Amino acid sequence: MSYDAALDTALKRLRDEGRYRTFIDVERARGNFPNAVWTKEDGSTQDVTIWCGNDYLGMGQHPVVLAAMHEAIDATGAGSGGTRNISGTTVYHKRLEAELADLHQKEAALLFTSAYIANDATLSTLPKLFPGLVILSDSLNHASMIEGIRRNGGAKRVFKHNDLDDLRVQLQSLPANTPKLIAFESVYSMDGDFGPIEAICDLADEYGALTYIDEVHAVGMYGPRGAGVAERDGLMDRIDIINGTLAKSYGVMGGYIAASAKMCDAIRSYAPGFIFTTSLPPAVAAGAAASVAHLKTDQALRDLHQQCAATLKLRLKGLGLPLIDHGSHIVPVHVGDPVKCKMISDRLLEDHGIYVQPINFPTVPRGTERLRFTPSPVHGPDMVDALIDAMDDLWSRCALNRAEKAG
């Protein structure tokens, strides 16, 4: 067998389908977010504006966060030096876990190197703790949740996205004494729609199921202290396990779960993804803790973020573009063709200095390819004007459908 030929075939297939992904080398300048410098393959550079970043609130540039990281690295050095069990637990890790437990009003929190690992490790470990556990998973759950559920060695059921009737039918089909867990998200990142948290909790109570919510795209941005949609809706006490990230609205890196002390202790003691992974650098933990603490009190920044998202949606709708709008901060524009989606992305970058990645299969189903914009509080009016003008031009050049322009 020619292994090189097989690799060539696999990569050619992606290119032919318009799904081949390239890294865009961007360097952010401190204090100048969301502006960055793009270094091209030929070594030349171009100024760009990032419109697809997950640093939703610009906290990766916040002075409070940077000061905490500088202080920690000056005090302790670079790495943690080991796993959490072997020399890798520091005062910074414990302080961050305390901040997160307080944020979600839970007894404890457990820190992981990413929210992907937190989901994977936790969901794959739960069947070891609850023999016979059946996990009921929303069909649009994140890949990390799917992977954890797939690897857990236990039974699983997939219910239609946000379909409470289907979830009820599947719960009814299970024996009453079967341990159950419902896994879902608060904000689904591709369409920006919300999970029906209260109704799912009602079903969980009725059928004796645990609840597991992924708040990755909501922590920092929703609720009076930024604990997520469950906090906004007054439902945190009804969720057994909350998953979140430190790499999006908090602007740093890492993931976590928040739950009862007993639950966190059990996951800590049984999950290979926690036990055998070197812990986050102390400086990262320090920056994340500072970010979480700051956003507990900065409602003005959350309000401004929502205003910016609403403004961008209104402007895109004014062009008649097929915007997917479920009321969240995520702004997806449906293209429906992988080649044209990539083409618009390339032209935005090269011709207009606007960086937004195409979202193609397998991240989304074929035929639903899109551009997903993530406005932040520091995307100013001039940046919005430039984006709208560019999208108007490129949409016409690609002969894509649109509704009648508003106004």
Summary of the structure (lengths in Angstrom):
residues: 407
radius of gyration: 21.9
end to end distance: 61.5
largest distance: 64.3
contacts: 1402
relative contact order: 0.15
helix: 43%
strand: 17%
